[in-house]
Amino acid sequence: MTKRSVHPATIVLERAYEASPERVFAAWTTPEALLRWGSPGDDWEMSYERFEFREGGGDLCRFGPKGGEVYVNETRYFDIVPNERIVSAGSMSSSDKRLFAGMLTVEFHAAGSGCRMVMTEQGVFLDGYDRPENHEAGWSQMLDQLGDELKRGRAAA
């Protein structure tokens, strides 16, 4: 039997993008955009079974390395202020094990002609199945990929 444990942690990541807050916000609002930049590894696959970007809505996403473990992320959107912030809560599981539960806040601030984005994940890592370092590394890669997406001009305006 697995020893039960709870490891709370807060991860804060900031990025400066040469794109307007509107463009950066838009990159978070459609599954098509998220599928281009929102995977934590080059060899990972990702799909959405449901995507309702609205207050009270939610999404269900499956992702993981090709041929490897499949993770399920469920999200509920609580507060959306267009071009300013997104507040959601979610959980991640794999093989019927709950790995993580937490809240995600993404803020979009005008900074000259660009955007300063602040992402804060406040969560609990459950029963030793996941670690904050994994989330920080995954989010860092995804936010760098978002920057590449914005440079290519592919993220919606």
TIRO-2110 file (N, C-alpha, C; in Angstrom, 1 decimal):
// TIRO-2110
0.8, -1.2, 0.0, N, 1, A
0.0, 0.0, 0.0, CA, 1, A
0.9, 1.2, 0.0, C, 1, A
0.5, 2.2, -0.7, N, 2, A
1.2, 3.5, -0.8, CA, 2, A
1.0, 4.3, 0.4, C, 2, A
2.1, 4.9, 1.0, N, 3, A
2.0, 5.7, 2.1, CA, 3, A
1.4, 7.0, 1.6, C, 3, A
0.3, 7.5, 2.3, N, 4, A
-0.4, 8.7, 1.9, CA, 4, A
0.4, 9.9, 2.4, C, 4, A
0.5, 10.9, 1.5, N, 5, A
1.2, 12.1, 1.9, CA, 5, A
0.7, 13.3, 1.0, C, 5, A
0.9, 14.5, 1.5, N, 6, A
0.5, 15.7, 0.8, CA, 6, A
1.7, 16.7, 0.9, C, 6, A
2.2, 17.1, -0.3, N, 7, A
3.3, 18.0, -0.3, CA, 7, A
2.8, 19.3, -1.0, C, 7, A
2.5, 20.4, -0.3, N, 8, A
2.1, 21.6, -0.9, CA, 8, A
3.3, 22.4, -1.4, C, 8, A
3.0, 23.1, -2.5, N, 9, A
4.1, 23.9, -3.1, CA, 9, A
3.4, 25.0, -4.0, C, 9, A
4.2, 26.1, -4.1, N, 10, A
3.8, 27.2, -5.0, CA, 10, A
4.9, 27.4, -6.0, C, 10, A
4.5, 27.5, -7.3, N, 11, A
5.4, 27.7, -8.4, CA, 11, A
5.0, 29.0, -9.0, C, 11, A
6.0, 30.0, -9.2, N, 12, A
5.7, 31.2, -9.9, CA, 12, A
6.7, 31.4, -11.0, C, 12, A
6.2, 31.5, -12.2, N, 13, A
7.0, 31.7, -13.4, CA, 13, A
6.6, 33.0, -14.1, C, 13, A
7.6, 33.8, -14.5, N, 14, A
7.3, 35.0, -15.2, CA, 14, A
8.0, 35.0, -16.6, C, 14, A
7.3, 35.5, -17.6, N, 15, A
7.9, 35.6, -18.9, CA, 15, A
7.5, 37.0, -19.5, C, 15, A
8.4, 37.5, -20.3, N, 16, A
8.2, 38.8, -21.0, CA, 16, A
8.1, 38.4, -22.5, C, 16, A
7.0, 38.7, -23.1, N, 17, A
6.8, 38.4, -24.5, CA, 17, A
6.7, 39.6, -25.4, C, 17, A
7.2, 39.6, -26.6, N, 18, A
7.1, 40.7, -27.5, CA, 18, A
5.8, 40.5, -28.3, C, 18, A
4.7, 40.5, -27.5, N, 19, A
3.4, 40.4, -28.1, CA, 19, A
2.4, 41.1, -27.1, C, 19, A
1.3, 41.5, -27.6, N, 20, A
0.4, 42.2, -26.8, CA, 20, A
-0.3, 41.3, -25.8, C, 20, A
-0.8, 41.8, -24.6, N, 21, A
-1.5, 40.9, -23.7, CA, 21, A
-2.7, 40.2, -24.4, C, 21, A
-3.3, 40.9, -25.4, N, 22, A
-4.4, 40.2, -26.1, CA, 22, A
-4.0, 39.0, -26.8, C, 22, A
-2.8, 39.0, -27.5, N, 23, A
-2.3, 37.9, -28.2, CA, 23, A
-1.9, 36.8, -27.3, C, 23, A
-1.2, 37.1, -26.2, N, 24, A
-0.8, 36.1, -25.2, CA, 24, A
-2.0, 35.5, -24.5, C, 24, A
-3.0, 36.3, -24.1, N, 25, A
-4.2, 35.7, -23.6, CA, 25, A
-4.9, 34.8, -24.6, C, 25, A
-5.0, 35.2, -25.8, N, 26, A
-5.6, 34.4, -26.9, CA, 26, A
-5.0, 33.0, -27.0, C, 26, A
-3.7, 32.9, -26.8, N, 27, A
-3.0, 31.6, -26.9, CA, 27, A
-3.4, 30.6, -25.9, C, 27, A
-4.0, 31.1, -24.8, N, 28, A
-4.5, 30.2, -23.7, CA, 28, A
-6.0, 29.8, -23.9, C, 28, A
-6.7, 30.3, -24.9, N, 29, A
-8.1, 30.2, -25.0, CA, 29, A
-8.7, 29.2, -26.0, C, 29, A
-7.9, 28.6, -26.8, N, 30, A
-8.4, 27.6, -27.7, CA, 30, A
-7.6, 26.3, -27.7, C, 30, A
-8.2, 25.2, -27.9, N, 31, A
-7.4, 23.9, -27.9, CA, 31, A
-6.4, 23.9, -29.0, C, 31, A
-6.7, 24.5, -30.1, N, 32, A
-5.8, 24.5, -31.3, CA, 32, A
-4.5, 25.2, -30.9, C, 32, A
-4.5, 26.3, -30.3, N, 33, A
-3.3, 27.0, -29.8, CA, 33, A
-2.6, 26.2, -28.8, C, 33, A
-3.3, 25.8, -27.8, N, 34, A
-2.7, 25.0, -26.7, CA, 34, A
-2.1, 23.7, -27.1, C, 34, A
-2.6, 23.1, -28.1, N, 35, A
-2.0, 21.9, -28.7, CA, 35, A
-0.7, 22.2, -29.3, C, 35, A
-0.5, 23.4, -29.8, N, 36, A
0.8, 23.7, -30.5, CA, 36, A
1.9, 24.0, -29.5, C, 36, A
1.5, 24.6, -28.3, N, 37, A
2.6, 25.0, -27.4, CA, 37, A
2.5, 24.4, -26.0, C, 37, A
1.4, 23.7, -25.7, N, 38, A
1.2, 23.3, -24.3, CA, 38, A
1.6, 21.9, -23.9, C, 38, A
2.5, 21.3, -24.6, N, 39, A
3.0, 20.0, -24.2, CA, 39, A
4.4, 20.1, -23.6, C, 39, A
4.6, 19.4, -22.5, N, 40, A
5.9, 19.6, -21.8, CA, 40, A
7.1, 18.8, -22.4, C, 40, A
6.9, 18.2, -23.6, N, 41, A
8.0, 17.5, -24.2, CA, 41, A
7.8, 17.4, -25.7, C, 41, A
8.9, 17.4, -26.4, N, 42, A
8.8, 17.3, -27.9, CA, 42, A
8.2, 16.0, -28.3, C, 42, A
8.4, 15.0, -27.6, N, 43, A
7.9, 13.7, -28.0, CA, 43, A
6.6, 13.3, -27.3, C, 43, A
5.9, 14.3, -26.8, N, 44, A
4.7, 14.1, -26.0, CA, 44, A
3.5, 14.3, -27.0, C, 44, A
2.4, 13.5, -26.7, N, 45, A
1.2, 13.7, -27.4, CA, 45, A
0.1, 14.3, -26.4, C, 45, A
-0.8, 15.0, -27.0, N, 46, A
-1.8, 15.7, -26.2, CA, 46, A
-3.1, 15.8, -27.0, C, 46, A
-4.3, 15.6, -26.3, N, 47, A
-5.6, 15.7, -26.9, CA, 47, A
-6.6, 16.2, -25.9, C, 47, A
-7.6, 16.9, -26.4, N, 48, A
-8.7, 17.4, -25.6, CA, 48, A
-9.9, 16.6, -25.9, C, 48, A
-10.6, 16.1, -24.8, N, 49, A
-11.9, 15.5, -25.0, CA, 49, A
-13.0, 16.5, -24.8, C, 49, A
-12.7, 17.5, -24.0, N, 50, A
-13.7, 18.6, -23.8, CA, 50, A
-12.9, 19.9, -23.6, C, 50, A
-13.4, 21.0, -24.1, N, 51, A
-12.8, 22.3, -23.9, CA, 51, A
-13.8, 23.4, -23.9, C, 51, A
-14.1, 23.9, -22.7, N, 52, A
-15.1, 25.0, -22.6, CA, 52, A
-14.5, 26.2, -21.8, C, 52, A
-13.8, 27.1, -22.6, N, 53, A
-13.1, 28.2, -22.0, CA, 53, A
-14.2, 29.3, -21.7, C, 53, A
-14.7, 29.2, -20.4, N, 54, A
-15.7, 30.2, -19.9, CA, 54, A
-15.7, 30.0, -18.4, C, 54, A
-16.2, 31.0, -17.7, N, 55, A
-16.3, 30.9, -16.3, CA, 55, A
-17.4, 29.8, -16.0, C, 55, A
-17.0, 28.8, -15.2, N, 56, A
-17.9, 27.7, -14.9, CA, 56, A
-17.7, 26.5, -15.9, C, 56, A
-16.9, 26.8, -16.9, N, 57, A
-16.6, 25.7, -17.9, CA, 57, A
-15.4, 25.0, -17.5, C, 57, A
-15.0, 24.0, -18.3, N, 58, A
-13.8, 23.3, -18.0, CA, 58, A
-13.3, 22.5, -19.1, C, 58, A
-12.2, 21.8, -18.9, N, 59, A
-11.7, 21.0, -20.0, CA, 59, A
-11.1, 19.7, -19.4, C, 59, A
-11.0, 18.7, -20.3, N, 60, A
-10.4, 17.4, -20.0, CA, 60, A
-9.4, 17.1, -21.1, C, 60, A
-8.1, 17.0, -20.6, N, 61, A
-7.0, 16.8, -21.5, CA, 61, A
-6.3, 15.5, -21.2, C, 61, A
-5.8, 14.8, -22.2, N, 62, A
-5.0, 13.6, -22.0, CA, 62, A
-3.6, 13.9, -22.6, C, 62, A
-2.5, 13.6, -21.9, N, 63, A
-1.2, 13.9, -22.5, CA, 63, A
-0.2, 12.9, -21.9, C, 63, A
0.9, 12.8, -22.6, N, 64, A
2.0, 12.0, -22.1, CA, 64, A
3.0, 11.7, -23.2, C, 64, A
4.1, 11.1, -22.9, N, 65, A
5.1, 10.8, -23.9, CA, 65, A
4.6, 9.7, -24.8, C, 65, A
4.9, 9.7, -26.1, N, 66, A
4.5, 8.7, -27.1, CA, 66, A
4.8, 7.3, -26.6, C, 66, A
3.8, 6.5, -26.5, N, 67, A
4.0, 5.1, -26.0, CA, 67, A
4.2, 5.0, -24.5, C, 67, A
4.1, 6.1, -23.8, N, 68, A
4.3, 6.0, -22.3, CA, 68, A
3.1, 6.2, -21.5, C, 68, A
3.3, 6.6, -20.3, N, 69, A
2.2, 6.8, -19.3, CA, 69, A
1.3, 7.9, -19.8, C, 69, A
0.0, 7.8, -19.7, N, 70, A
-1.0, 8.8, -20.0, CA, 70, A
-1.5, 9.5, -18.8, C, 70, A
-1.4, 10.8, -18.8, N, 71, A
-1.9, 11.7, -17.7, CA, 71, A
-3.2, 12.3, -18.2, C, 71, A
-4.1, 12.5, -17.2, N, 72, A
-5.4, 13.1, -17.4, CA, 72, A
-5.4, 14.4, -16.6, C, 72, A
-5.7, 15.5, -17.2, N, 73, A
-5.8, 16.8, -16.5, CA, 73, A
-7.2, 17.3, -16.7, C, 73, A
-7.9, 17.5, -15.5, N, 74, A
-9.2, 18.1, -15.5, CA, 74, A
-9.1, 19.5, -15.0, C, 74, A
-9.7, 20.5, -15.6, N, 75, A
-9.7, 21.9, -15.3, CA, 75, A
-11.1, 22.5, -15.2, C, 75, A
-11.3, 23.4, -14.2, N, 76, A
-12.5, 24.1, -14.1, CA, 76, A
-12.1, 25.6, -14.0, C, 76, A
-12.7, 26.5, -14.9, N, 77, A
-12.4, 27.9, -14.9, CA, 77, A
-13.3, 28.7, -14.0, C, 77, A
-12.7, 29.4, -13.1, N, 78, A
-13.4, 30.2, -12.1, CA, 78, A
-13.5, 31.6, -12.3, C, 78, A
-12.5, 32.2, -12.9, N, 79, A
-12.5, 33.7, -13.1, CA, 79, A
-11.7, 33.9, -14.4, C, 79, A
-12.4, 34.6, -15.4, N, 80, A
-11.7, 35.0, -16.6, CA, 80, A
-12.0, 36.4, -16.8, C, 80, A
-10.9, 37.2, -16.9, N, 81, A
-11.0, 38.6, -17.3, CA, 81, A
-10.2, 38.8, -18.6, C, 81, A
-10.9, 38.9, -19.7, N, 82, A
-10.2, 38.9, -21.0, CA, 82, A
-9.0, 39.8, -21.0, C, 82, A
-7.8, 39.3, -21.5, N, 83, A
-6.6, 40.0, -21.6, CA, 83, A
-5.9, 40.4, -20.3, C, 83, A
-6.5, 40.0, -19.2, N, 84, A
-5.9, 40.3, -17.8, CA, 84, A
-5.6, 39.1, -17.0, C, 84, A
-6.6, 38.2, -16.8, N, 85, A
-6.3, 37.0, -16.0, CA, 85, A
-7.2, 35.8, -16.3, C, 85, A
-6.6, 34.7, -15.9, N, 86, A
-7.4, 33.4, -15.9, CA, 86, A
-7.1, 32.7, -14.6, C, 86, A
-8.2, 32.3, -13.9, N, 87, A
-8.0, 31.6, -12.6, CA, 87, A
-8.8, 30.3, -12.8, C, 87, A
-8.1, 29.2, -12.6, N, 88, A
-8.7, 27.9, -12.8, CA, 88, A
-8.1, 26.9, -11.7, C, 88, A
-8.9, 25.9, -11.5, N, 89, A
-8.4, 24.8, -10.6, CA, 89, A
-8.5, 23.5, -11.3, C, 89, A
-7.6, 22.6, -10.9, N, 90, A
-7.6, 21.3, -11.6, CA, 90, A
-6.9, 20.2, -10.9, C, 90, A
-7.0, 19.1, -11.5, N, 91, A
-6.3, 17.9, -10.9, CA, 91, A
-5.7, 17.1, -12.0, C, 91, A
-4.6, 16.3, -11.7, N, 92, A
-4.0, 15.5, -12.6, CA, 92, A
-3.9, 14.1, -12.1, C, 92, A
-4.2, 13.1, -12.9, N, 93, A
-4.2, 11.7, -12.5, CA, 93, A
-3.6, 10.8, -13.6, C, 93, A
-3.2, 9.6, -13.2, N, 94, A
-2.7, 8.7, -14.1, CA, 94, A
-2.9, 7.3, -13.6, C, 94, A
-3.4, 6.4, -14.4, N, 95, A
-3.7, 5.0, -14.0, CA, 95, A
-4.5, 5.0, -12.7, C, 95, A
-5.6, 5.8, -12.7, N, 96, A
-6.5, 5.8, -11.5, CA, 96, A
-5.9, 6.3, -10.2, C, 96, A
-4.7, 7.0, -10.3, N, 97, A
-4.1, 7.5, -9.1, CA, 97, A
-4.1, 9.1, -9.3, C, 97, A
-4.6, 9.7, -8.3, N, 98, A
-4.6, 11.2, -8.3, CA, 98, A
-3.2, 11.6, -7.9, C, 98, A
-2.5, 12.4, -8.8, N, 99, A
-1.2, 12.9, -8.6, CA, 99, A
-1.1, 14.3, -8.0, C, 99, A
-2.0, 15.1, -8.4, N, 100, A
-1.9, 16.6, -8.1, CA, 100, A
-3.3, 17.2, -8.1, C, 100, A
-3.4, 18.2, -7.2, N, 101, A
-4.6, 19.1, -7.3, CA, 101, A
-4.2, 20.5, -6.9, C, 101, A
-4.7, 21.5, -7.7, N, 102, A
-4.3, 22.8, -7.4, CA, 102, A
-5.0, 23.9, -8.1, C, 102, A
-4.5, 25.1, -7.9, N, 103, A
-5.1, 26.3, -8.5, CA, 103, A
-4.0, 26.9, -9.4, C, 103, A
-4.5, 27.4, -10.6, N, 104, A
-3.6, 28.1, -11.5, CA, 104, A
-4.1, 29.5, -11.8, C, 104, A
-3.2, 30.5, -11.6, N, 105, A
-3.6, 31.9, -11.9, CA, 105, A
-2.6, 32.4, -13.0, C, 105, A
-3.1, 32.9, -14.1, N, 106, A
-2.2, 33.5, -15.1, CA, 106, A
-2.6, 34.9, -15.3, C, 106, A
-1.7, 35.8, -15.1, N, 107, A
-1.9, 37.3, -15.2, CA, 107, A
-1.2, 37.8, -16.5, C, 107, A
-1.8, 38.7, -17.1, N, 108, A
-1.3, 39.3, -18.4, CA, 108, A
-1.2, 40.8, -18.1, C, 108, A
0.1, 41.4, -18.2, N, 109, A
0.3, 42.8, -17.9, CA, 109, A
1.0, 43.5, -19.1, C, 109, A
0.4, 44.6, -19.5, N, 110, A
1.1, 45.3, -20.6, CA, 110, A
2.4, 45.8, -20.1, C, 110, A
3.4, 45.7, -21.0, N, 111, A
4.8, 46.1, -20.7, CA, 111, A
5.4, 46.7, -21.9, C, 111, A
5.3, 48.0, -22.1, N, 112, A
5.7, 48.6, -23.3, CA, 112, A
4.8, 48.1, -24.4, C, 112, A
5.4, 47.6, -25.5, N, 113, A
4.6, 47.1, -26.6, CA, 113, A
4.4, 45.6, -26.5, C, 113, A
4.8, 45.0, -25.3, N, 114, A
4.7, 43.6, -25.1, CA, 114, A
3.9, 43.2, -23.9, C, 114, A
4.1, 42.1, -23.4, N, 115, A
3.3, 41.5, -22.3, CA, 115, A
4.2, 40.9, -21.2, C, 115, A
4.0, 41.2, -20.0, N, 116, A
4.6, 40.4, -18.9, CA, 116, A
3.6, 39.5, -18.4, C, 116, A
3.9, 38.2, -18.4, N, 117, A
2.9, 37.2, -18.0, CA, 117, A
3.4, 36.6, -16.7, C, 117, A
2.6, 36.5, -15.7, N, 118, A
2.9, 35.8, -14.4, CA, 118, A
2.0, 34.7, -14.2, C, 118, A
2.6, 33.5, -14.1, N, 119, A
1.8, 32.3, -13.9, CA, 119, A
2.1, 31.7, -12.5, C, 119, A
1.1, 31.5, -11.7, N, 120, A
1.3, 31.0, -10.3, CA, 120, A
0.5, 29.7, -10.2, C, 120, A
1.2, 28.6, -9.9, N, 121, A
0.5, 27.3, -9.6, CA, 121, A
0.6, 27.0, -8.1, C, 121, A
-0.5, 26.9, -7.4, N, 122, A
-0.5, 26.6, -6.0, CA, 122, A
-1.1, 25.2, -5.9, C, 122, A
-0.4, 24.2, -5.4, N, 123, A
-0.9, 22.9, -5.5, CA, 123, A
-0.4, 22.0, -4.4, C, 123, A
-1.0, 20.8, -4.4, N, 124, A
-0.6, 19.7, -3.5, CA, 124, A
-0.2, 18.5, -4.4, C, 124, A
0.9, 18.0, -4.1, N, 125, A
1.4, 16.8, -4.8, CA, 125, A
1.1, 15.6, -3.9, C, 125, A
0.4, 14.7, -4.4, N, 126, A
-0.2, 13.6, -3.6, CA, 126, A
0.5, 12.3, -3.6, C, 126, A
0.8, 11.8, -2.4, N, 127, A
1.3, 10.4, -2.2, CA, 127, A
2.6, 10.1, -2.9, C, 127, A
3.4, 11.2, -3.2, N, 128, A
4.7, 11.0, -3.7, CA, 128, A
4.7, 10.6, -5.2, C, 128, A
3.6, 10.7, -5.9, N, 129, A
3.5, 10.3, -7.3, CA, 129, A
4.1, 11.4, -8.2, C, 129, A
4.1, 12.6, -7.8, N, 130, A
4.6, 13.7, -8.6, CA, 130, A
5.3, 14.7, -7.7, C, 130, A
6.1, 15.6, -8.3, N, 131, A
6.9, 16.5, -7.5, CA, 131, A
6.8, 17.9, -8.1, C, 131, A
7.0, 19.0, -7.3, N, 132, A
7.0, 20.3, -7.8, CA, 132, A
8.0, 20.6, -8.9, C, 132, A
9.2, 19.9, -8.7, N, 133, A
10.3, 20.1, -9.7, CA, 133, A
9.8, 19.7, -11.1, C, 133, A
9.0, 18.6, -11.2, N, 134, A
8.4, 18.2, -12.5, CA, 134, A
7.5, 19.2, -13.1, C, 134, A
6.7, 19.8, -12.3, N, 135, A
5.7, 20.8, -12.8, CA, 135, A
6.5, 22.1, -13.2, C, 135, A
7.5, 22.5, -12.4, N, 136, A
8.2, 23.7, -12.8, CA, 136, A
9.0, 23.5, -14.1, C, 136, A
9.6, 22.4, -14.3, N, 137, A
10.3, 22.1, -15.5, CA, 137, A
9.3, 22.0, -16.7, C, 137, A
8.2, 21.4, -16.5, N, 138, A
7.2, 21.2, -17.6, CA, 138, A
6.7, 22.6, -18.0, C, 138, A
6.2, 23.4, -17.0, N, 139, A
5.7, 24.7, -17.2, CA, 139, A
6.8, 25.6, -17.9, C, 139, A
8.0, 25.5, -17.5, N, 140, A
9.1, 26.4, -18.1, CA, 140, A
9.2, 26.0, -19.5, C, 140, A
9.2, 24.8, -19.9, N, 141, A
9.3, 24.4, -21.3, CA, 141, A
8.1, 24.9, -22.1, C, 141, A
6.9, 24.7, -21.5, N, 142, A
5.7, 25.1, -22.2, CA, 142, A
5.7, 26.6, -22.4, C, 142, A
6.1, 27.4, -21.4, N, 143, A
6.0, 28.9, -21.6, CA, 143, A
7.1, 29.3, -22.6, C, 143, A
8.2, 28.6, -22.6, N, 144, A
9.2, 29.0, -23.7, CA, 144, A
8.6, 28.7, -25.1, C, 144, A
7.9, 27.5, -25.2, N, 145, A
7.3, 27.2, -26.5, CA, 145, A
6.2, 28.2, -26.8, C, 145, A
5.5, 28.7, -25.8, N, 146, A
4.5, 29.8, -26.1, CA, 146, A
5.2, 31.0, -26.7, C, 146, A
6.4, 31.3, -26.1, N, 147, A
7.2, 32.4, -26.7, CA, 147, A
7.5, 32.2, -28.2, C, 147, A
7.9, 31.0, -28.5, N, 148, A
8.2, 30.6, -29.9, CA, 148, A
7.0, 30.7, -30.7, C, 148, A
5.9, 30.3, -30.2, N, 149, A
4.6, 30.4, -30.9, CA, 149, A
4.2, 31.8, -31.2, C, 149, A
4.4, 32.7, -30.3, N, 150, A
4.1, 34.1, -30.5, CA, 150, A
5.1, 34.7, -31.5, C, 150, A
6.4, 34.3, -31.5, N, 151, A
7.3, 34.9, -32.4, CA, 151, A
7.0, 34.5, -33.8, C, 151, A
6.5, 33.3, -34.0, N, 152, A
6.1, 32.8, -35.3, CA, 152, A
4.8, 33.5, -35.8, C, 152, A
4.1, 34.2, -34.9, N, 153, A
2.9, 34.9, -35.2, CA, 153, A
1.7, 34.0, -35.3, C, 153, A
1.8, 32.7, -34.8, N, 154, A
0.7, 31.8, -35.0, CA, 154, A
-0.4, 31.9, -33.9, C, 154, A
0.0, 32.5, -32.8, N, 155, A
-1.1, 32.7, -31.8, CA, 155, A
-2.1, 33.7, -32.2, C, 155, A
-3.3, 33.4, -32.0, N, 156, A
-4.4, 34.3, -32.5, CA, 156, A
-4.3, 35.7, -31.9, C, 156, A
-4.7, 36.7, -32.6, N, 157, A
-4.7, 38.1, -32.1, CA, 157, A
-6.0, 38.4, -31.3, C, 157, A
END
